[in-house]
Structure formats: structure tokens, C-alpha cells
Amino acid sequence: MARISDVDLQQVEPSMRKVLEGQRARWGGPLLNHLLYARVPTIFRAVRGMWAGIDSARGLDEGLKALVNRRVAWLNGCAF
């Protein structure tokens, strides 16, 4: 059980809702960390910017990007 409640999807900015709905389509639901980030739009945009930068970085192969993703998840206590 989370100590901080998730954001209400009907209350978020349309651009943030689009990201969360994309996660629902890809993984069956919005990622829990993004529901928390969405409580503060500037943090949500910063996190999405980081991942967009990693995704578009030249010189990083897909395996390394996946390792970065897993490492960040592990550091956050996520079993993903």
C-alpha cells in the first residue's frame, strides 16, 4: 500500500494523461511511479525528459538502455 495516493487521471494535464494512457496500452496500466510523479507536473515532465533523453541518445544500445531502466527501478525499490 502506497503512503502517498496516486493522482486522479481525470485531473492531470492532457499531455500527462496521454503518457499515462500510453503506459496503460503497453503495460496494462500506468506505471505506479508515474502516478506519483504526476502529482507535481514539473517533476513528471523532468522524469519524462530524462527517459526521452535516454531513449534518443545515440551511442547507447538497447541493451544498455534496458540496464539503465532496471537499475533505476531497483534503486526505487521496484521489482519491474
FENKADA-V188424 format. One record per run of one state. SS is the DSSP state (~ for helix, > for strand, _ for the rest). FROM is the first residue (numbers start at 1). TO is the last residue. If there is no record, write none. Layout:
SS;FROM;TO
SS;FROM;TO
This chain:
_;1;8
~;9;11
_;12;13
~;14;27
_;28;31
~;32;37
_;38;40
~;41;56
_;57;61
~;62;75
_;76;80
